[in-house]
């Protein structure tokens, strides 16, 4: 499909209705770990790059990816078995 490129992302989720203070604590601790130079180096060695930040940011990424790949699936005529 012209004009498309594929890329990946990773995120960590929590069950629906997880209290906001738990999400905030997890986000804080995960970002602290990802700020560690040794962890950053391992991520780079694996050929990845990081764009970590707010927990709510993954919602937008997932939403946009879903829309993008729905268009690709429709364009290609992919059908589930």
ROFI-199020 format. One record per atom (N, C-alpha, C, CB): residue number from 1; residue in three letters; atom name; y, z, x negated. Coordinates in pm, whole numbers, plus 32768, in hexadecimal, padded with zeros to 4 digits. Each point is the difference from the previous one (the first is absolute). Last residue first. Glycine has a CB too. Layout:
! residues N
+-----+-----+------+------+------+------+
!   n ! res ! atom !    Y !    Z !    X !
+-----+-----+------+------+------+------+
! NUM ! ALA !   CA !    Y !    Z !    X !
...
+-----+-----+------+------+------+------+
This chain:
! residues 81
+-----+-----+------+------+------+------+
!   n ! res ! atom !    Y !    Z !    X !
+-----+-----+------+------+------+------+
!  81 ! UNK !    N ! 79B2 ! 8399 ! 83F0 !
!  81 ! UNK !   CA ! 7F77 ! 7FEA ! 8032 !
!  81 ! UNK !    C ! 7FD8 ! 806F ! 805D !
!  81 ! UNK !   CB ! 7FC4 ! 7F88 ! 7F2F !
!  80 ! UNK !    N ! 823E ! 7FB4 ! 8070 !
!  80 ! UNK !   CA ! 7FA0 ! 806B ! 7FE1 !
!  80 ! UNK !    C ! 7F77 ! 7FDB ! 8038 !
!  80 ! UNK !   CB ! 80B8 ! 80AE ! 8001 !
!  79 ! UNK !    N ! 80CA ! 7DEA ! 7F5A !
!  79 ! UNK !   CA ! 7FC9 ! 8045 ! 8076 !
!  79 ! UNK !    C ! 7F9D ! 806A ! 7FD2 !
!  79 ! UNK !   CB ! 801F ! 7F31 ! 808F !
!  78 ! UNK !    N ! 8193 ! 7F74 ! 7EAE !
!  78 ! UNK !   CA ! 7F92 ! 805C ! 7FE3 !
!  78 ! UNK !    C ! 7FD7 ! 8048 ! 8081 !
!  78 ! UNK !   CB ! 8052 ! 801F ! 7F11 !
!  77 ! UNK !    N ! 810A ! 7E7B ! 807B !
!  77 ! UNK !   CA ! 7F9F ! 7FFA ! 806C !
!  77 ! UNK !    C ! 7F88 ! 805B ! 7FEB !
!  77 ! UNK !   CB ! 804A ! 7F1A ! 8026 !
!  76 ! UNK !    N ! 815D ! 8095 ! 7ED2 !
!  76 ! UNK !   CA ! 7F7F ! 7FD3 ! 7FCD !
!  76 ! UNK !    C ! 7F96 ! 7FF6 ! 806E !
!  76 ! UNK !   CB ! 803A ! 8068 ! 7F27 !
!  75 ! UNK !    N ! 817D ! 8037 ! 8141 !
!  75 ! UNK !   CA ! 8010 ! 7F7D ! 7FC2 !
!  75 ! UNK !    C ! 7F7B ! 7FC6 ! 7FD4 !
!  75 ! UNK !   CB ! 80E3 ! 8044 ! 7FB5 !
!  74 ! UNK !    N ! 7F25 ! 8178 ! 80EE !
!  74 ! UNK !   CA ! 8017 ! 7FA0 ! 806C !
!  74 ! UNK !    C ! 800A ! 7F73 ! 7FC8 !
!  74 ! UNK !   CB ! 8077 ! 80B1 ! 8085 !
!  73 ! UNK !    N ! 7F68 ! 80A9 ! 7E43 !
!  73 ! UNK !   CA ! 7F82 ! 7FF5 ! 804C !
!  73 ! UNK !    C ! 800E ! 7F9A ! 8070 !
!  73 ! UNK !   CB ! 7FCA ! 80F0 ! 7FCB !
!  72 ! UNK !    N ! 81B9 ! 7F7A ! 7F40 !
!  72 ! UNK !   CA ! 7FA2 ! 7FB5 ! 7FAC !
!  72 ! UNK !    C ! 7F7D ! 7FEA ! 804C !
!  72 ! UNK !   CB ! 8068 ! 8060 ! 7F2F !
!  71 ! UNK !    N ! 80DA ! 80B2 ! 819E !
!  71 ! UNK !   CA ! 802D ! 7F74 ! 7FFF !
!  71 ! UNK !    C ! 7FA0 ! 7FA8 ! 7FAE !
!  71 ! UNK !   CB ! 80EF ! 804D ! 8018 !
!  70 ! UNK !    N ! 7EC5 ! 8180 ! 7FE6 !
!  70 ! UNK !   CA ! 7FE3 ! 7FCC ! 8087 !
!  70 ! UNK !    C ! 802A ! 7F6D ! 8008 !
!  70 ! UNK !   CB ! 801F ! 80E8 ! 8066 !
!  69 ! UNK !    N ! 804D ! 800A ! 7E17 !
!  69 ! UNK !   CA ! 7F77 ! 7FD0 ! 8001 !
!  69 ! UNK !    C ! 7FD2 ! 7FD3 ! 8089 !
!  69 ! UNK !   CB ! 7FD2 ! 8098 ! 7F44 !
!  68 ! UNK !    N ! 81EA ! 8016 ! 808A !
!  68 ! UNK !   CA ! 7FEC ! 7F8F ! 7FA5 !
!  68 ! UNK !    C ! 7F73 ! 7FC9 ! 800C !
!  68 ! UNK !   CB ! 80A8 ! 8062 ! 7F63 !
!  67 ! UNK !    N ! 7FC5 ! 8128 ! 818B !
!  67 ! UNK !   CA ! 8041 ! 7F8A ! 803A !
!  67 ! UNK !    C ! 7FE5 ! 7F84 ! 7FAB !
!  67 ! UNK !   CB ! 80B2 ! 8093 ! 8062 !
!  66 ! UNK !    N ! 7EB6 ! 8107 ! 7EF5 !
!  66 ! UNK !   CA ! 7FB5 ! 7FDC ! 8078 !
!  66 ! UNK !    C ! 8039 ! 7F83 ! 8041 !
!  66 ! UNK !   CB ! 7FC8 ! 80F2 ! 8024 !
!  65 ! UNK !    N ! 811E ! 7FCA ! 7E70 !
!  65 ! UNK !   CA ! 7F83 ! 7FBF ! 7FD4 !
!  65 ! UNK !    C ! 7FAD ! 7FD4 ! 8078 !
!  65 ! UNK !   CB ! 8001 ! 808B ! 7F2E !
!  64 ! UNK !    N ! 8186 ! 8070 ! 8126 !
!  64 ! UNK !   CA ! 8021 ! 7F79 ! 7FCF !
!  64 ! UNK !    C ! 7F83 ! 7FB5 ! 7FD4 !
!  64 ! UNK !   CB ! 80E1 ! 8054 ! 7FB9 !
!  63 ! UNK !    N ! 7EE8 ! 816E ! 80CC !
!  63 ! UNK !   CA ! 802E ! 7FB0 ! 8071 !
!  63 ! UNK !    C ! 801E ! 7F70 ! 7FD5 !
!  63 ! UNK !   CB ! 805F ! 80CF ! 8069 !
!  62 ! UNK !    N ! 7F35 ! 806E ! 7E4B !
!  62 ! UNK !   CA ! 7F8A ! 7FDD ! 8050 !
!  62 ! UNK !    C ! 8028 ! 7FA7 ! 8075 !
!  62 ! UNK !   CB ! 7F92 ! 80D8 ! 7FBF !
!  61 ! UNK !    N ! 81CA ! 7FD0 ! 7F3B !
!  61 ! UNK !   CA ! 7FAF ! 7FA4 ! 7FAF !
!  61 ! UNK !    C ! 7F87 ! 7FD2 ! 8051 !
!  61 ! UNK !   CB ! 804C ! 8073 ! 7F2C !
!  60 ! UNK !    N ! 80C6 ! 80D8 ! 8190 !
!  60 ! UNK !   CA ! 8041 ! 7F7D ! 8001 !
!  60 ! UNK !    C ! 7FB0 ! 7F98 ! 7FB3 !
!  60 ! UNK !   CB ! 80DB ! 8072 ! 8014 !
!  59 ! UNK !    N ! 7E8D ! 814C ! 7FE4 !
!  59 ! UNK !   CA ! 7FF8 ! 7FCB ! 808A !
!  59 ! UNK !    C ! 803B ! 7F73 ! 8006 !
!  59 ! UNK !   CB ! 800F ! 80EB ! 805D !
!  58 ! UNK !    N ! 8010 ! 801B ! 7E16 !
!  58 ! UNK !   CA ! 7F83 ! 7FB6 ! 800D !
!  58 ! UNK !    C ! 7FF1 ! 7FC5 ! 808C !
!  58 ! UNK !   CB ! 7F97 ! 8095 ! 7F55 !
!  57 ! UNK !    N ! 81DB ! 808C ! 8035 !
!  57 ! UNK !   CA ! 800C ! 7F76 ! 7FD2 !
!  57 ! UNK !    C ! 7F82 ! 7FAF ! 8012 !
!  57 ! UNK !   CB ! 80A4 ! 8050 ! 7F5F !
!  56 ! UNK !    N ! 7F96 ! 8193 ! 80F3 !
!  56 ! UNK !   CA ! 8018 ! 7FA7 ! 8073 !
!  56 ! UNK !    C ! 800A ! 7F6E ! 7FD7 !
!  56 ! UNK !   CB ! 8076 ! 80BB ! 8071 !
!  55 ! UNK !    N ! 7F5C ! 80A3 ! 7E47 !
!  55 ! UNK !   CA ! 7F85 ! 7FEA ! 804B !
!  55 ! UNK !    C ! 8014 ! 7F9E ! 8073 !
!  55 ! UNK !   CB ! 7FB7 ! 80E7 ! 7FC3 !
!  54 ! UNK !    N ! 817B ! 7F08 ! 7E7F !
!  54 ! UNK !   CA ! 7FF2 ! 804B ! 807C !
!  54 ! UNK !    C ! 7F80 ! 7FDB ! 8049 !
!  54 ! UNK !   CB ! 80F9 ! 800F ! 8010 !
!  53 ! UNK !    N ! 7EF4 ! 7F57 ! 7E11 !
!  53 ! UNK !   CA ! 8077 ! 803F ! 8036 !
!  53 ! UNK !    C ! 7FDF ! 804D ! 807D !
!  53 ! UNK !   CB ! 808C ! 7F4C ! 7FA0 !
!  52 ! UNK !    N ! 7EC4 ! 7F2F ! 7EBF !
!  52 ! UNK !   CA ! 7FE5 ! 8071 ! 8056 !
!  52 ! UNK !    C ! 8081 ! 803E ! 802E !
!  52 ! UNK !   CB ! 7F2A ! 802A ! 7F8A !
!  51 ! UNK !    N ! 8017 ! 7E3B ! 7F74 !
!  51 ! UNK !   CA ! 807A ! 8003 ! 804F !
!  51 ! UNK !    C ! 7FF0 ! 8071 ! 8064 !
!  51 ! UNK !   CB ! 802D ! 7F05 ! 7FE4 !
!  50 ! UNK !    N ! 7ECD ! 8025 ! 7E3B !
!  50 ! UNK !   CA ! 8016 ! 8060 ! 806A !
!  50 ! UNK !    C ! 8086 ! 7FEE ! 8043 !
!  50 ! UNK !   CB ! 7F70 ! 809C ! 7F88 !
!  49 ! UNK !    N ! 7EFE ! 7E27 ! 7F75 !
!  49 ! UNK !   CA ! 8085 ! 8038 ! 7FEF !
!  49 ! UNK !    C ! 8019 ! 805A ! 8077 !
!  49 ! UNK !   CB ! 8055 ! 7F38 ! 7F7B !
!  48 ! UNK !    N ! 7DE2 ! 7FE4 ! 7F65 !
!  48 ! UNK !   CA ! 804C ! 801F ! 8079 !
!  48 ! UNK !    C ! 808D ! 802B ! 7FDC !
!  48 ! UNK !   CB ! 7F2D ! 8043 ! 8076 !
!  47 ! UNK !    N ! 7F46 ! 7F60 ! 7E6A !
!  47 ! UNK !   CA ! 8041 ! 7F87 ! 802E !
!  47 ! UNK !    C ! 8051 ! 8013 ! 8080 !
!  47 ! UNK !   CB ! 7F4A ! 7F84 ! 7F95 !
!  46 ! UNK !    N ! 7FC2 ! 81C1 ! 7F4D !
!  46 ! UNK !   CA ! 7FAD ! 7FC5 ! 806A !
!  46 ! UNK !    C ! 8040 ! 7F82 ! 803A !
!  46 ! UNK !   CB ! 7FA7 ! 80E4 ! 8035 !
!  45 ! UNK !    N ! 8140 ! 801F ! 7E8A !
!  45 ! UNK !   CA ! 7F87 ! 7FCD ! 7FBF !
!  45 ! UNK !    C ! 7FA4 ! 7FBA ! 8064 !
!  45 ! UNK !   CB ! 8010 ! 80B9 ! 7F57 !
!  44 ! UNK !    N ! 816B ! 802A ! 814E !
!  44 ! UNK !   CA ! 8027 ! 7F84 ! 7FBD !
!  44 ! UNK !    C ! 7F87 ! 7FC1 ! 7FBB !
!  44 ! UNK !   CB ! 80E8 ! 805A ! 7FDE !
!  43 ! UNK !    N ! 7ED7 ! 8148 ! 80E4 !
!  43 ! UNK !   CA ! 801C ! 7F9F ! 806A !
!  43 ! UNK !    C ! 8023 ! 7F79 ! 7FC3 !
!  43 ! UNK !   CB ! 8050 ! 80B9 ! 8098 !
!  42 ! UNK !    N ! 7F7C ! 80B2 ! 7E46 !
!  42 ! UNK !   CA ! 7F7E ! 7FD5 ! 8036 !
!  42 ! UNK !    C ! 8012 ! 7F97 ! 806D !
!  42 ! UNK !   CB ! 7FA0 ! 80E3 ! 7FCA !
!  41 ! UNK !    N ! 81E3 ! 7FE7 ! 7F85 !
!  41 ! UNK !   CA ! 7FC1 ! 7FA9 ! 7F9B !
!  41 ! UNK !    C ! 7F7A ! 7FCC ! 8032 !
!  41 ! UNK !   CB ! 8074 ! 8080 ! 7F4A !
!  40 ! UNK !    N ! 806E ! 80BF ! 81BD !
!  40 ! UNK !   CA ! 8045 ! 7F7F ! 8004 !
!  40 ! UNK !    C ! 7FBF ! 7F9E ! 7F9F !
!  40 ! UNK !   CB ! 80D7 ! 8073 ! 803E !
!  39 ! UNK !    N ! 7E91 ! 8144 ! 7FB5 !
!  39 ! UNK !   CA ! 7FD1 ! 7FBC ! 8078 !
!  39 ! UNK !    C ! 8041 ! 7F77 ! 800D !
!  39 ! UNK !   CB ! 7FDC ! 80DF ! 8071 !
!  38 ! UNK !    N ! 80B4 ! 8031 ! 7E32 !
!  38 ! UNK !   CA ! 7F73 ! 7FD9 ! 7FEA !
!  38 ! UNK !    C ! 7FC8 ! 7FB6 ! 8078 !
!  38 ! UNK !   CB ! 7FE3 ! 80C7 ! 7F6A !
!  37 ! UNK !    N ! 81D6 ! 7FEF ! 80AF !
!  37 ! UNK !   CA ! 7FF9 ! 7F8B ! 7FA7 !
!  37 ! UNK !    C ! 7F71 ! 7FD3 ! 7FE7 !
!  37 ! UNK !   CB ! 80D2 ! 804C ! 7F95 !
!  36 ! UNK !    N ! 7FE4 ! 80A5 ! 8230 !
!  36 ! UNK !   CA ! 7FC7 ! 8028 ! 7F7F !
!  36 ! UNK !    C ! 7FEB ! 7F84 ! 7FA8 !
!  36 ! UNK !   CB ! 7F8E ! 80C8 ! 806C !
!  35 ! UNK !    N ! 80FC ! 7F32 ! 8162 !
!  35 ! UNK !   CA ! 806E ! 8001 ! 7F9F !
!  35 ! UNK !    C ! 7FCF ! 8025 ! 7F75 !
!  35 ! UNK !   CB ! 809E ! 803B ! 80B8 !
!  34 ! UNK !    N ! 7E45 ! 7FCF ! 80CA !
!  34 ! UNK !   CA ! 801B ! 7F76 ! 7FD9 !
!  34 ! UNK !    C ! 8073 ! 7FF4 ! 7F9E !
!  34 ! UNK !   CB ! 7FAB ! 7FB9 ! 80DC !
!  33 ! UNK !    N ! 7FE9 ! 81F0 ! 7FD9 !
!  33 ! UNK !   CA ! 7F90 ! 7FCE ! 7FAD !
!  33 ! UNK !    C ! 801A ! 7F74 ! 7FCF !
!  33 ! UNK !   CB ! 7F64 ! 808F ! 8080 !
!  32 ! UNK !    N ! 81D0 ! 8024 ! 80AA !
!  32 ! UNK !   CA ! 8007 ! 804A ! 7F81 !
!  32 ! UNK !    C ! 7F91 ! 7FD1 ! 7FA3 !
!  32 ! UNK !   CB ! 8065 ! 80C8 ! 8075 !
!  31 ! UNK !    N ! 7F9D ! 7E91 ! 8140 !
!  31 ! UNK !   CA ! 8068 ! 7FC2 ! 7FAE !
!  31 ! UNK !    C ! 8011 ! 8047 ! 7F7B !
!  31 ! UNK !   CB ! 8073 ! 7FB9 ! 80D1 !
!  30 ! UNK !    N ! 7E5F ! 8102 ! 8061 !
!  30 ! UNK !   CA ! 7FCF ! 7F7E ! 7FD2 !
!  30 ! UNK !    C ! 8067 ! 7FBA ! 7FA9 !
!  30 ! UNK !   CB ! 7F75 ! 7FED ! 80CE !
!  29 ! UNK !    N ! 8108 ! 81AA ! 7FFD !
!  29 ! UNK !   CA ! 7F9D ! 8015 ! 7F96 !
!  29 ! UNK !    C ! 7FC8 ! 7F7C ! 7FCB !
!  29 ! UNK !   CB ! 7FC5 ! 80DA ! 8069 !
!  28 ! UNK !    N ! 816F ! 7F1A ! 8104 !
!  28 ! UNK !   CA ! 8040 ! 803C ! 7F8A !
!  28 ! UNK !    C ! 7F9D ! 800A ! 7F8C !
!  28 ! UNK !   CB ! 809B ! 8081 ! 8095 !
!  27 ! UNK !    N ! 7EC0 ! 7EF3 ! 810E !
!  27 ! UNK !   CA ! 8055 ! 7F99 ! 7FC4 !
!  27 ! UNK !    C ! 8040 ! 8033 ! 7F7F !
!  27 ! UNK !   CB ! 802C ! 7FA0 ! 80E4 !
!  26 ! UNK !    N ! 7EDD ! 8192 ! 801F !
!  26 ! UNK !   CA ! 7FA9 ! 7F9D ! 7FC1 !
!  26 ! UNK !    C ! 8051 ! 7F95 ! 7FB8 !
!  26 ! UNK !   CB ! 7F53 ! 802A ! 80B0 !
!  25 ! UNK !    N ! 819E ! 8110 ! 804B !
!  25 ! UNK !   CA ! 7FC4 ! 803F ! 7F8B !
!  25 ! UNK !    C ! 7FA4 ! 7F9E ! 7FB6 !
!  25 ! UNK !   CB ! 800D ! 80E0 ! 8074 !
!  24 ! UNK !    N ! 80B2 ! 7E92 ! 8122 !
!  24 ! UNK !   CA ! 8068 ! 8010 ! 7F9A !
!  24 ! UNK !    C ! 7FC6 ! 803C ! 7F80 !
!  24 ! UNK !   CB ! 80AC ! 801C ! 80B4 !
!  23 ! UNK !    N ! 7E3B ! 7FC5 ! 80C5 !
!  23 ! UNK !   CA ! 801D ! 7F7A ! 7FCA !
!  23 ! UNK !    C ! 8066 ! 800A ! 7F90 !
!  23 ! UNK !   CB ! 7FCD ! 7F97 ! 80DF !
!  22 ! UNK !    N ! 7FE0 ! 81F0 ! 800B !
!  22 ! UNK !   CA ! 7F8A ! 7FDE ! 7FAE !
!  22 ! UNK !    C ! 8014 ! 7F76 ! 7FC0 !
!  22 ! UNK !   CB ! 7F69 ! 808A ! 8097 !
!  21 ! UNK !    N ! 81DA ! 800F ! 809A !
!  21 ! UNK !   CA ! 800A ! 804C ! 7F82 !
!  21 ! UNK !    C ! 7F88 ! 7FE5 ! 7FA5 !
!  21 ! UNK !   CB ! 8083 ! 80B1 ! 8079 !
!  20 ! UNK !    N ! 7F8C ! 7E88 ! 813B !
!  20 ! UNK !   CA ! 8060 ! 7FC3 ! 7FA3 !
!  20 ! UNK !    C ! 8009 ! 804C ! 7F7C !
!  20 ! UNK !   CB ! 8080 ! 7FAD ! 80C4 !
!  19 ! UNK !    N ! 7DB9 ! 805A ! 8069 !
!  19 ! UNK !   CA ! 8087 ! 803A ! 8000 !
!  19 ! UNK !    C ! 8059 ! 7FC4 ! 7F91 !
!  19 ! UNK !   CB ! 7F9F ! 80D4 ! 805D !
!  18 ! UNK !    N ! 7EDD ! 7E16 ! 808F !
!  18 ! UNK !   CA ! 8006 ! 805E ! 7F91 !
!  18 ! UNK !    C ! 808E ! 8038 ! 7FFD !
!  18 ! UNK !   CB ! 7F4A ! 7F85 ! 7F79 !
!  17 ! UNK !    N ! 8010 ! 7F23 ! 81BE !
!  17 ! UNK !   CA ! 8030 ! 8085 ! 8026 !
!  17 ! UNK !    C ! 7FF4 ! 806A ! 7F91 !
!  17 ! UNK !   CB ! 7FC0 ! 7FC5 ! 80E7 !
!  16 ! UNK !    N ! 7F11 ! 7E9C ! 7ECB !
!  16 ! UNK !   CA ! 8070 ! 8001 ! 805E !
!  16 ! UNK !    C ! 801E ! 8091 ! 8025 !
!  16 ! UNK !   CB ! 7FC2 ! 7F1B ! 805B !
!  15 ! UNK !    N ! 7F50 ! 80A4 ! 7DD0 !
!  15 ! UNK !   CA ! 7FE4 ! 7FF1 ! 808F !
!  15 ! UNK !    C ! 8080 ! 8004 ! 8054 !
!  15 ! UNK !   CB ! 7F20 ! 8068 ! 7FDA !
!  14 ! UNK !    N ! 810B ! 7EE1 ! 7E3B !
!  14 ! UNK !   CA ! 7FD8 ! 8081 ! 8038 !
!  14 ! UNK !    C ! 7FE7 ! 7FEB ! 8094 !
!  14 ! UNK !   CB ! 8087 ! 8085 ! 7F53 !
!  13 ! UNK !    N ! 7F99 ! 7E36 ! 7EC3 !
!  13 ! UNK !   CA ! 801F ! 8020 ! 808A !
!  13 ! UNK !    C ! 7FD2 ! 808C ! 8024 !
!  13 ! UNK !   CB ! 7FF0 ! 7F10 ! 8039 !
!  12 ! UNK !    N ! 80A5 ! 7FA0 ! 7E0B !
!  12 ! UNK !   CA ! 7FAE ! 8071 ! 8029 !
!  12 ! UNK !    C ! 802B ! 8027 ! 808B !
!  12 ! UNK !   CB ! 7FE0 ! 8051 ! 7F11 !
!  11 ! UNK !    N ! 8031 ! 7DC6 ! 7FCB !
!  11 ! UNK !   CA ! 8048 ! 8073 ! 8033 !
!  11 ! UNK !    C ! 7F9C ! 806D ! 8024 !
!  11 ! UNK !   CB ! 80BA ! 7F6E ! 8056 !
!  10 ! UNK !    N ! 7F99 ! 7E7E ! 7EB4 !
!  10 ! UNK !   CA ! 7FA9 ! 8073 ! 8019 !
!  10 ! UNK !    C ! 8058 ! 8072 ! 8031 !
!  10 ! UNK !   CB ! 7F57 ! 7FB8 ! 7F4F !
!   9 ! UNK !    N ! 80A4 ! 7E01 ! 8075 !
!   9 ! UNK !   CA ! 8046 ! 807F ! 7FFB !
!   9 ! UNK !    C ! 7F9B ! 806D ! 801A !
!   9 ! UNK !   CB ! 80DB ! 7F98 ! 804C !
!   8 ! UNK !    N ! 7F56 ! 7E28 ! 7F27 !
!   8 ! UNK !   CA ! 7FC0 ! 8075 ! 803B !
!   8 ! UNK !    C ! 8058 ! 807B ! 7FF8 !
!   8 ! UNK !   CB ! 7F24 ! 7FA0 ! 7FC3 !
!   7 ! UNK !    N ! 8102 ! 7E1C ! 8063 !
!   7 ! UNK !   CA ! 8011 ! 8073 ! 7FA8 !
!   7 ! UNK !    C ! 7FBE ! 8076 ! 8045 !
!   7 ! UNK !   CB ! 80DA ! 7FA7 ! 7F9C !
!   6 ! UNK !    N ! 7F7C ! 7E14 ! 8092 !
!   6 ! UNK !   CA ! 7FB4 ! 8079 ! 801E !
!   6 ! UNK !    C ! 801F ! 806B ! 7F99 !
!   6 ! UNK !   CB ! 7F49 ! 7F77 ! 806A !
!   5 ! UNK !    N ! 81D4 ! 7ED2 ! 8076 !
!   5 ! UNK !   CA ! 7FBE ! 8033 ! 7F88 !
!   5 ! UNK !    C ! 7FBA ! 8081 ! 8028 !
!   5 ! UNK !   CB ! 80AC ! 7F97 ! 7F63 !
!   4 ! UNK !    N ! 804B ! 7E8D ! 8190 !
!   4 ! UNK !   CA ! 7FC4 ! 8085 ! 8003 !
!   4 ! UNK !    C ! 7FC8 ! 8024 ! 7F78 !
!   4 ! UNK !   CB ! 7FCA ! 7FE4 ! 80F2 !
!   3 ! UNK !    N ! 8103 ! 7E6E ! 7FA2 !
!   3 ! UNK !   CA ! 8063 ! 806B ! 7FFE !
!   3 ! UNK !    C ! 7FC7 ! 808D ! 8001 !
!   3 ! UNK !   CB ! 8091 ! 7F65 ! 8072 !
!   2 ! UNK !    N ! 7E42 ! 7F07 ! 804F !
!   2 ! UNK !   CA ! 8075 ! 7FF6 ! 7FA8 !
!   2 ! UNK !    C ! 805B ! 807A ! 800C !
!   2 ! UNK !   CB ! 7FF4 ! 7F08 ! 8015 !
!   1 ! UNK !    N ! 7DFA ! 80EB ! 8031 !
!   1 ! UNK !   CA ! 8074 ! 8000 ! 8056 !
!   1 ! UNK !    C ! 807B ! 8000 ! 7FA5 !
!   1 ! UNK !   CB ! 7F84 ! 807B ! 80BD !
+-----+-----+------+------+------+------+
